Each structure stands twice: as C-alpha cells, then as structure tokens.
C-alpha cells in the first residue's frame, strides 16, 4: 500500500515539473530528470520487494 501511494505522489511530482507551464519553462529538463531518477529508484525497490 505504501509503495502505491509513493508511486502516485512521484508521478504527480513528475507531471508538475514538466516544462510546459509558463512558470517552469526557464527550468529546462533538470527537475524532470531528477524526479525521473527518483521514480526509477522507487520502481526498482518495489520490484526487489524492499518497499
């Protein structure tokens, strides 16, 4: 249950940092890459059964 909630929060964070809104266009893709890396680590931990 905790893993599912964590993935949902990370997906929402991933959508929030996409540079499609006017306030985040100057950020580039750096926030997206960071959230994507965290999402990848969490998915790997879920597959391994650590979370």
N, C-alpha and C positions, 0 to 999 in steps of 0.2 A: 504494500500500500504506500509506503514511504517513497519507494522508487518511482511509482507512477506520479505522485504529486510532484516530485522533484523534476521529472521529465517535463511535465506540463508547465511548470514555472520556467524552466530553461527554454522551452520552445517559445513561450510568451516573451521572454527576455530577448531571444534571438530575433523575433519579429519587431521588437521595439528598437533595436539598434540598426535595422536596415536603413541605408542612407536614401530613403525615398521621401521623407518628410523634410520640409524646408529647414527645420532647426538642426537636422543632423547631416545635411549634405556636406558640410565642411569637414566632418569627422573622417570621411573616407570609409574604407572597409576594415579598419583596425578593430573597432568594437565587435563587428560581426565575426571576425576571426577569433577573437578571444572567447566569445560566447560559444562559438562552434567547437573550439578546442575543449572547453568545459563540458559541453554536451557529449562530445566523443568520449571523454574520460568517464563520464557517468554511464553511458551506454555500455562501455567495456566492463565497468564494475558490475553493472546489472547482469550482463551475460555470464560473468565469472561467479556471480552469486555473492558478492561482497557487500551489496546493499540490500 
